[in-house]
Amino acid sequence: MGRHGPPGPDPDPWDIDPHAHAEPHGRHHGHAHGHSHGEGRSEVLLTGRIRAVLAVLVGLVIVVTGLGVVVLWPPAVQPVAGVGNPYDSVEFLTGEIESLSRSTCEGTSSDRLPDGSIPATVVCVTARVSTSPGDLTGVPAELEVAVPASVERAGVGVGDRIRLARYPGIDGEPPVYAWSDVARERPLGLLVIGFAVLVILVARLRGVAALVGLGVALVAIDRFVVPALLAGRDPVPVALVASTAIMIVLLYTAHGVTVKTTTALLGTLVGLLATAGLARWATAATQLTGLQDEQSGRLSQLTTNSGVADVILCGVIIAGLGVLNDVTISQASAVWELHAAAPEMSARRLFTGAMRIGRDHLASVVYTIAFVYAGASLPMLMLERIYGRPITDMLLSGGVAEELVRTLVTSTGLVLTVPLTTAVAALLAANNLDRARQ
């Protein structure tokens, strides 16, 4: 009568019914009744305290994040008018190439050869394009536009859809139409739709929630982070506030309001703080200015004219957000799965078992980060090899150094976050054991 049956897996600790532990042994007699009732009450109180502490912590995070958004909220961005904005008064339309013709033209500085000389003549490509003006008026049904020879050699041909730019006429002259880019809305749209459908089919409701959270993240970056940086806000608070708000929405929307999710959130926040501190030091110590990149240099001219180090710093912090979230939710899930399979495991054994998983995951994530940045840098690496530049000089150059800082800072934040998240998850999972079974 005093022995208990084999225990089943515990439910998620966030959803524990505080009355579930006091009832099962109510019909036992003597010492067994008193022992199990006392242990059940202790477990209820412990679970209640854990939930209260976590609720207070999350509440404080939400309040501080909300205040940060209010304090850092930027003014509306006003587009630069005139020569500072190459898109000022420019309109765009879509067309389809009907035919291509080639002719001989005089060489210009844009046709400069590897030895620095400008060829006397080059091949010029002209495309006859049928237009799809959209909302624009007064667009001819067909146009002839010059296509960069390098673009034509890269594979643009008859039947391809392209984007055209219409520049306003000057002094009564008609508008000028010019090549802008390849029209990619259809294949990109299909890619986005296919990705979303697969995510929903595999992850179901959680996939829907993840996609909604991703949309929220994109809006936060577009409406808060970018305008705040343009307004001169400190990049570290901007990145931390935005990242925290994004993580709160993403984690609880995709994974539900549970102790496991809260553990992942707190681990992610600690990792973000560590990443932010290291990123501030690293970008200052390596004096990353961003002026090596053409777009960053142009951004510097239109804003501070002194480099875009703040943008780089904010980008390093936000770049680590996805992988931090990945490892923290994975580690929290690993701990709870181990706990469900063996509820009698102690916090130490849960930590040890989950860290075995975490080490493998951490190694693969670090590889992933390095390969992503290496892949993005391939054109630059190839160009530097053609120039015959020594590998050490190349690694210390501004463009490569920026990628190295981003990789090393993000990876360091991961290394610090994995054991911390695992330890907290193990303690929380172990403290939700039924003491009556021990």
Backbone torsions as a table, in degrees:
resi	resn	phi	psi	omega
1	MET	NA	-32.3	-175.6
2	GLY	-83.1	-10.1	-176.9
3	ARG	-89.6	146.4	-178.7
4	HIS	-101.3	154.5	176.5
5	GLY	-74.2	172.6	-178.9
6	PRO	-64.2	134.5	-177.1
7	PRO	-74.2	146.2	174.0
8	GLY	-96.1	171.1	179.8
9	PRO	-60.8	138.1	177.5
10	ASP	-70.4	146.4	172.3
11	PRO	-70.7	170.5	177.6
12	ASP	-57.6	130.7	-173.5
13	PRO	-57.8	-29.3	-179.5
14	TRP	-65.6	-27.9	-175.3
15	ASP	-101.3	15.0	-178.1
16	ILE	-66.1	132.3	174.4
17	ASP	-80.8	116.2	-175.3
18	PRO	-63.0	-14.3	179.5
19	HIS	-95.1	-5.2	-173.6
20	ALA	-72.4	-20.0	-175.1
21	HIS	-90.8	-17.6	-174.7
22	ALA	-89.7	-19.7	-170.3
23	GLU	-88.9	-37.9	-166.2
24	PRO	-58.5	-27.8	-173.1
25	HIS	-106.0	15.7	-175.7
26	GLY	-64.9	-23.6	-177.2
27	ARG	-91.7	-2.2	178.3
28	HIS	-77.6	159.7	-173.8
29	HIS	-115.5	161.8	171.9
30	GLY	63.0	-136.8	-173.4
31	HIS	-65.1	-35.7	-178.6
32	ALA	-60.0	-39.7	-178.6
33	HIS	-65.4	-47.5	-177.3
34	GLY	-65.6	-39.7	-177.6
35	HIS	-65.4	-50.6	-176.2
36	SER	-67.5	-34.3	180.0
37	HIS	-67.1	-41.5	179.5
38	GLY	-67.1	-42.0	178.8
39	GLU	-65.9	-38.9	178.3
40	GLY	-62.5	-42.9	179.0
41	ARG	-64.2	-40.1	178.0
42	SER	-61.6	-41.8	-180.0
43	GLU	-65.0	-40.7	178.8
44	VAL	-61.6	-45.5	-178.9
45	LEU	-64.4	-42.6	179.8
46	LEU	-63.1	-46.1	178.9
47	THR	-61.7	-41.4	178.6
48	GLY	-62.6	-41.1	179.2
49	ARG	-66.1	-41.8	178.5
50	ILE	-60.6	-46.4	-179.8
51	ARG	-62.6	-39.4	-179.3
52	ALA	-65.7	-44.0	179.8
53	VAL	-62.7	-45.6	179.7
54	LEU	-63.9	-40.2	179.0
55	ALA	-62.6	-41.4	179.0
56	VAL	-64.3	-43.7	179.7
57	LEU	-61.2	-47.3	179.9
58	VAL	-64.6	-39.7	177.5
59	GLY	-59.9	-43.5	177.8
60	LEU	-63.1	-41.4	178.5
61	VAL	-60.8	-43.8	-179.5
62	ILE	-64.5	-43.6	-178.9
63	VAL	-64.2	-47.5	-179.6
64	VAL	-63.0	-40.2	178.6
65	THR	-64.0	-43.9	177.9
66	GLY	-60.9	-43.3	177.1
67	LEU	-63.0	-39.4	178.4
68	GLY	-62.3	-40.6	178.1
69	VAL	-62.6	-43.0	-179.6
70	VAL	-63.9	-47.3	-176.7
71	VAL	-67.4	-39.7	-174.6
72	LEU	-91.8	-2.7	-175.4
73	TRP	-57.6	126.1	-172.5
74	PRO	-89.7	161.9	171.7
75	PRO	-71.7	165.9	179.0
76	ALA	-64.6	142.8	-179.7
77	VAL	-82.4	126.9	177.8
78	GLN	-100.4	120.9	-178.9
79	PRO	-59.9	145.3	176.8
80	VAL	-75.4	131.5	-179.9
81	ALA	-102.4	158.0	175.6
82	GLY	88.2	-153.0	-173.0
83	VAL	-67.2	-20.3	178.8
84	GLY	-68.5	-19.4	-178.1
85	ASN	-116.5	107.6	-177.9
86	PRO	-67.4	-12.3	-179.5
87	TYR	-103.7	6.9	-179.5
88	ASP	-63.5	123.6	178.8
89	SER	67.9	9.9	178.8
90	VAL	-91.8	135.2	177.3
91	GLU	-116.4	154.6	-175.3
92	PHE	-123.4	147.6	176.9
93	LEU	-145.0	168.2	-177.0
94	THR	-111.6	146.0	176.6
95	GLY	-145.9	171.1	178.7
96	GLU	-124.8	132.0	-177.4
97	ILE	-71.9	122.8	177.6
98	GLU	-94.8	-33.8	179.7
99	SER	-159.5	159.4	177.7
100	LEU	-127.9	140.0	176.7
101	SER	-132.4	150.1	-178.2
102	ARG	-120.3	146.4	178.0
103	SER	-149.2	172.7	179.8
104	THR	-98.8	129.9	-179.1
105	CYS	-128.1	165.6	176.9
106	GLU	-75.4	136.5	-179.8
107	GLY	-69.3	148.6	177.6
108	THR	-126.1	-179.4	-178.1
109	SER	-63.1	-27.2	178.6
110	SER	-71.5	-13.0	179.1
111	ASP	-99.8	16.1	-174.6
112	ARG	-56.4	137.2	-179.1
113	LEU	-82.9	165.7	-179.9
114	PRO	-55.2	-29.4	-180.0
115	ASP	-83.6	1.7	177.0
116	GLY	96.3	-12.0	-178.2
117	SER	-81.9	155.7	177.9
118	ILE	-102.5	122.2	-178.5
119	PRO	-66.1	149.3	-179.9
120	ALA	-66.6	-40.4	179.9
121	THR	-135.5	151.8	176.6
122	VAL	-138.8	167.5	176.9
123	VAL	-87.5	126.4	176.2
124	CYS	-105.4	140.7	-178.1
125	VAL	-116.2	130.9	177.7
126	THR	-120.3	133.0	-179.7
127	ALA	-110.3	135.4	170.9
128	ARG	-94.2	122.2	-168.9
129	VAL	-123.6	130.7	169.3
130	SER	-88.7	131.7	-168.3
131	THR	-97.7	153.5	170.2
132	SER	-125.9	88.4	-167.3
133	PRO	-68.9	-19.6	-177.4
134	GLY	67.3	-123.4	-178.8
135	ASP	-86.5	-4.2	-178.6
136	LEU	-77.9	148.0	179.0
137	THR	-113.2	155.8	176.3
138	GLY	74.8	21.9	-179.5
139	VAL	-92.0	128.0	177.7
140	PRO	-61.5	152.9	180.0
141	ALA	-67.3	-28.9	177.7
142	GLU	-135.6	146.1	-179.7
143	LEU	-136.9	155.9	170.0
144	GLU	-115.2	123.2	-178.9
145	VAL	-130.8	149.6	176.4
146	ALA	-78.3	134.6	177.9
147	VAL	-111.0	128.9	177.6
148	PRO	-53.6	132.6	-177.1
149	ALA	-59.1	-35.4	179.6
150	SER	-65.1	-35.0	178.1
151	VAL	-68.4	-41.9	179.3
152	GLU	-64.3	-39.6	178.5
153	ARG	-68.0	-26.6	-179.8
154	ALA	-73.8	-11.6	173.6
155	GLY	128.9	2.5	177.5
156	VAL	-72.6	131.1	-176.8
157	GLY	-146.4	-172.4	-178.8
158	VAL	-60.5	136.2	179.9
159	GLY	94.7	-12.7	179.6
160	ASP	-76.9	144.6	175.8
161	ARG	-90.3	134.8	-177.5
162	ILE	-130.5	164.4	176.0
163	ARG	-104.3	134.2	178.0
164	LEU	-114.8	145.4	176.4
165	ALA	-105.6	133.4	176.2
166	ARG	-108.0	115.3	178.5
167	TYR	-96.2	136.3	-177.6
168	PRO	-64.6	144.9	178.0
169	GLY	-69.8	153.2	-179.2
170	ILE	-114.3	135.8	177.3
171	ASP	55.1	47.9	175.6
172	GLY	80.6	-0.4	178.9
173	GLU	-75.2	153.5	178.4
174	PRO	-69.1	159.6	179.2
175	PRO	-63.6	155.4	-178.7
176	VAL	-109.0	133.0	178.6
177	TYR	-107.1	134.9	-176.5
178	ALA	-141.9	157.4	175.5
179	TRP	-60.3	137.0	175.9
180	SER	-117.5	-56.8	-176.8
181	ASP	-172.1	176.7	172.3
182	VAL	-77.5	141.8	176.9
183	ALA	-81.9	116.9	-173.8
184	ARG	-116.9	9.1	-173.1
185	GLU	-64.1	-34.2	-177.7
186	ARG	-70.5	-55.0	179.2
187	PRO	-63.6	-37.0	178.3
188	LEU	-66.8	-38.6	177.3
189	GLY	-62.3	-43.6	177.5
190	LEU	-63.1	-39.2	179.2
191	LEU	-63.8	-43.2	179.2
192	VAL	-64.4	-45.4	-179.4
193	ILE	-64.0	-44.6	178.8
194	GLY	-60.9	-41.8	177.9
195	PHE	-61.9	-46.3	-178.4
196	ALA	-63.4	-41.5	-179.7
197	VAL	-63.7	-44.2	179.7
198	LEU	-64.5	-40.9	178.4
199	VAL	-61.1	-43.4	-179.1
200	ILE	-68.4	-40.4	179.8
201	LEU	-64.2	-38.7	-176.8
202	VAL	-83.3	-47.8	-175.3
203	ALA	-95.3	-10.5	177.9
204	ARG	58.3	-129.1	-174.9
205	LEU	-62.2	-34.8	177.7
206	ARG	-66.5	-33.2	175.7
207	GLY	-64.4	-42.2	176.4
208	VAL	-60.4	-45.9	-179.7
209	ALA	-62.1	-39.6	179.4
210	ALA	-64.8	-40.0	178.7
211	LEU	-66.8	-38.7	176.5
212	VAL	-63.2	-44.3	177.9
213	GLY	-62.2	-37.2	177.5
214	LEU	-63.5	-40.6	176.3
215	GLY	-61.7	-41.2	177.0
216	VAL	-61.3	-41.4	-179.9
217	ALA	-62.5	-42.9	179.5
218	LEU	-64.1	-40.1	177.8
219	VAL	-64.6	-41.8	-179.9
220	ALA	-61.5	-42.0	179.4
221	ILE	-67.4	-41.2	-177.2
222	ASP	-72.1	-41.3	-173.8
223	ARG	-93.8	-18.5	-176.6
224	PHE	-118.9	-56.2	-173.1
225	VAL	-64.6	-52.9	-176.7
226	VAL	-62.2	-51.1	177.8
227	PRO	-61.6	-35.4	179.9
228	ALA	-65.1	-41.0	177.5
229	LEU	-66.5	-39.4	177.2
230	LEU	-65.1	-29.8	179.2
231	ALA	-82.0	-2.1	177.1
232	GLY	86.9	17.3	177.9
233	ARG	-67.8	153.8	176.8
234	ASP	-61.1	125.7	-173.5
235	PRO	-66.8	-29.9	-177.5
236	VAL	-68.9	-52.4	175.4
237	PRO	-59.4	-38.3	179.3
238	VAL	-60.8	-48.6	-178.5
239	ALA	-65.1	-41.2	-178.4
240	LEU	-68.0	-44.5	-179.8
241	VAL	-64.0	-47.5	-179.7
242	ALA	-63.0	-45.1	-178.3
243	SER	-64.3	-40.7	178.9
244	THR	-64.1	-45.8	178.9
245	ALA	-61.0	-42.4	179.3
246	ILE	-62.6	-44.9	-177.7
247	MET	-65.7	-38.5	178.4
248	ILE	-59.4	-47.3	-179.5
249	VAL	-67.5	-47.9	-176.1
250	LEU	-62.5	-50.6	-173.8
251	LEU	-66.9	-50.0	-176.3
252	TYR	-72.9	-27.9	176.4
253	THR	-72.6	-43.6	-175.1
254	ALA	-82.9	-30.9	-171.7
255	HIS	-118.2	-3.0	177.1
256	GLY	85.3	164.1	-179.2
257	VAL	-87.9	93.3	-178.4
258	THR	-136.4	165.9	174.8
259	VAL	-61.8	-39.4	179.0
260	LYS	-58.2	-46.9	179.8
261	THR	-65.7	-40.3	179.1
262	THR	-64.2	-38.6	175.7
263	THR	-60.1	-45.1	178.6
264	ALA	-63.0	-39.9	179.5
265	LEU	-62.7	-48.4	-179.0
266	LEU	-64.1	-39.7	176.6
267	GLY	-63.0	-40.5	178.3
268	THR	-63.2	-41.4	-179.5
269	LEU	-64.6	-41.1	177.1
270	VAL	-63.7	-42.1	177.4
271	GLY	-62.7	-38.0	178.0
272	LEU	-64.8	-42.2	178.5
273	LEU	-62.0	-44.7	178.3
274	ALA	-63.4	-42.5	178.9
275	THR	-63.3	-41.7	-178.8
276	ALA	-64.0	-44.8	179.5
277	GLY	-63.8	-44.1	179.6
278	LEU	-68.1	-37.7	-180.0
279	ALA	-65.2	-40.3	178.9
280	ARG	-62.0	-44.3	179.6
281	TRP	-66.2	-45.2	-174.5
282	ALA	-65.5	-43.6	-179.1
283	THR	-67.6	-33.6	177.4
284	ALA	-74.0	-42.8	-177.3
285	ALA	-66.3	-37.1	-179.8
286	THR	-89.6	-2.9	177.3
287	GLN	52.1	52.2	176.9
288	LEU	-75.4	122.7	-178.6
289	THR	-109.8	-22.2	-177.5
290	GLY	78.1	3.2	-175.5
291	LEU	-77.6	-8.2	178.4
292	GLN	-72.7	-26.7	-179.1
293	ASP	-88.2	137.0	-176.1
294	GLU	-62.2	-45.2	-179.1
295	GLN	-66.1	-40.9	178.4
296	SER	-65.5	-38.6	176.7
297	GLY	-62.0	-41.2	177.5
298	ARG	-65.2	-39.9	177.0
299	LEU	-61.2	-40.3	178.3
300	SER	-62.1	-41.2	179.4
301	GLN	-63.0	-37.1	-176.0
302	LEU	-84.3	-10.6	-178.2
303	THR	-120.3	-92.8	-173.6
304	THR	-90.1	-22.0	-174.9
305	ASN	59.3	25.2	-179.7
306	SER	-137.1	26.5	-178.8
307	GLY	97.9	169.1	-177.4
308	VAL	-125.8	44.3	-179.5
309	ALA	-60.9	-36.5	179.4
310	ASP	-63.2	-39.0	178.7
311	VAL	-64.8	-42.8	178.5
312	ILE	-62.0	-44.7	-179.4
313	LEU	-60.7	-47.5	178.4
314	CYS	-62.5	-39.8	179.9
315	GLY	-64.5	-37.0	178.4
316	VAL	-63.0	-42.6	-178.9
317	ILE	-65.6	-47.8	-177.9
318	ILE	-68.2	-31.6	179.9
319	ALA	-61.3	-30.5	-179.6
320	GLY	-84.0	-4.2	-174.0
321	LEU	-63.6	-46.8	-175.9
322	GLY	-64.1	-45.0	-178.3
323	VAL	-72.3	-32.9	175.2
324	LEU	-61.6	-46.0	178.4
325	ASN	-61.4	-39.5	-179.2
326	ASP	-60.3	-51.2	-175.2
327	VAL	-72.9	-34.0	-178.4
328	THR	-70.1	-44.1	-180.0
329	ILE	-69.7	-32.9	178.2
330	SER	-67.6	-42.5	179.6
331	GLN	-67.5	-41.9	177.2
332	ALA	-61.9	-42.5	178.8
333	SER	-64.3	-39.9	179.3
334	ALA	-61.6	-42.6	179.3
335	VAL	-62.6	-45.7	-177.2
336	TRP	-70.4	-30.8	176.0
337	GLU	-68.6	-41.4	176.0
338	LEU	-63.1	-40.1	179.4
339	HIS	-65.5	-39.6	179.0
340	ALA	-67.0	-35.8	-179.8
341	ALA	-75.1	-32.3	-179.1
342	ALA	-140.3	81.1	-174.7
343	PRO	-61.1	-19.8	-177.4
344	GLU	-82.3	-6.0	-177.6
345	MET	-63.8	138.9	178.0
346	SER	-77.5	169.0	178.7
347	ALA	-60.9	-39.0	179.9
348	ARG	-62.4	-44.5	-179.4
349	ARG	-69.6	-36.3	176.1
350	LEU	-62.2	-44.4	179.9
351	PHE	-62.2	-46.3	-178.3
352	THR	-62.6	-44.5	-179.4
353	GLY	-66.5	-43.1	-178.7
354	ALA	-69.6	-31.9	179.3
355	MET	-68.4	-28.4	174.2
356	ARG	-60.8	-42.8	176.5
357	ILE	-66.4	-42.5	-176.8
358	GLY	-62.9	-37.6	179.7
359	ARG	-64.1	-43.1	177.3
360	ASP	-63.0	-44.9	-179.1
361	HIS	-64.5	-42.6	-179.4
362	LEU	-60.9	-44.7	179.7
363	ALA	-60.8	-43.7	-178.4
364	SER	-67.9	-35.8	179.4
365	VAL	-68.2	-41.5	177.5
366	VAL	-60.7	-42.9	176.2
367	TYR	-59.7	-42.5	-178.3
368	THR	-60.2	-46.6	-180.0
369	ILE	-59.8	-47.8	-178.0
370	ALA	-61.8	-43.0	-177.6
371	PHE	-69.1	-35.7	178.2
372	VAL	-61.5	-47.8	-179.0
373	TYR	-70.0	-36.0	177.7
374	ALA	-64.6	-41.3	178.3
375	GLY	-64.0	-40.0	179.3
376	ALA	-68.2	-24.9	-176.7
377	SER	-95.2	2.4	-175.7
378	LEU	-55.7	-46.3	179.4
379	PRO	-57.7	-42.6	179.8
380	MET	-66.1	-41.0	179.0
381	LEU	-63.1	-40.6	178.4
382	MET	-65.3	-41.3	179.9
383	LEU	-64.1	-41.7	179.0
384	GLU	-64.5	-34.9	178.0
385	ARG	-68.0	-38.8	176.7
386	ILE	-62.3	-39.1	179.3
387	TYR	-70.8	-13.9	-178.2
388	GLY	74.0	26.6	-177.3
389	ARG	-76.9	136.4	178.7
390	PRO	-59.2	145.0	-176.1
391	ILE	-61.2	-35.0	-179.7
392	THR	-67.1	-41.5	177.4
393	ASP	-63.6	-38.9	-179.2
394	MET	-64.6	-43.1	-179.0
395	LEU	-67.2	-27.5	-178.5
396	LEU	-91.1	-4.1	179.0
397	SER	-70.1	159.3	-174.1
398	GLY	-58.8	-43.9	-177.2
399	GLY	-65.5	-45.6	179.5
400	VAL	-72.0	-39.2	179.3
401	ALA	-59.7	-35.8	178.2
402	GLU	-62.0	-43.7	178.7
403	GLU	-67.6	-37.4	178.0
404	LEU	-64.4	-42.9	178.4
405	VAL	-62.0	-44.4	-179.9
406	ARG	-61.2	-43.9	-179.3
407	THR	-65.6	-47.9	-175.6
408	LEU	-69.1	-40.4	179.5
409	VAL	-65.8	-47.0	179.8
410	THR	-62.3	-43.1	-179.2
411	SER	-66.4	-37.7	177.5
412	THR	-64.1	-41.7	176.1
413	GLY	-59.8	-38.6	177.4
414	LEU	-63.6	-46.0	-177.9
415	VAL	-59.8	-38.3	179.3
416	LEU	-73.5	-32.0	-172.3
417	THR	-78.3	-37.2	-173.8
418	VAL	-59.0	-54.5	-179.2
419	PRO	-65.5	-35.1	-179.9
420	LEU	-64.9	-49.0	179.2
421	THR	-61.7	-41.5	-179.5
422	THR	-64.2	-41.9	-179.6
423	ALA	-63.9	-45.6	179.8
424	VAL	-64.0	-43.5	179.6
425	ALA	-62.6	-40.7	-179.6
426	ALA	-64.1	-42.9	178.8
427	LEU	-63.3	-43.7	-179.1
428	LEU	-66.9	-42.1	-179.4
429	ALA	-66.3	-44.6	-177.6
430	ALA	-66.0	-34.0	-178.1
431	ASN	-77.2	-1.5	174.0
432	ASN	-102.6	15.6	174.3
433	LEU	-71.0	153.0	174.8
434	ASP	-81.5	108.5	-175.7
435	ARG	-60.0	-25.2	-177.2
436	ALA	-67.1	-17.5	-179.0
437	ARG	-86.4	-9.0	-173.9
438	GLN	-89.5	NA	NA
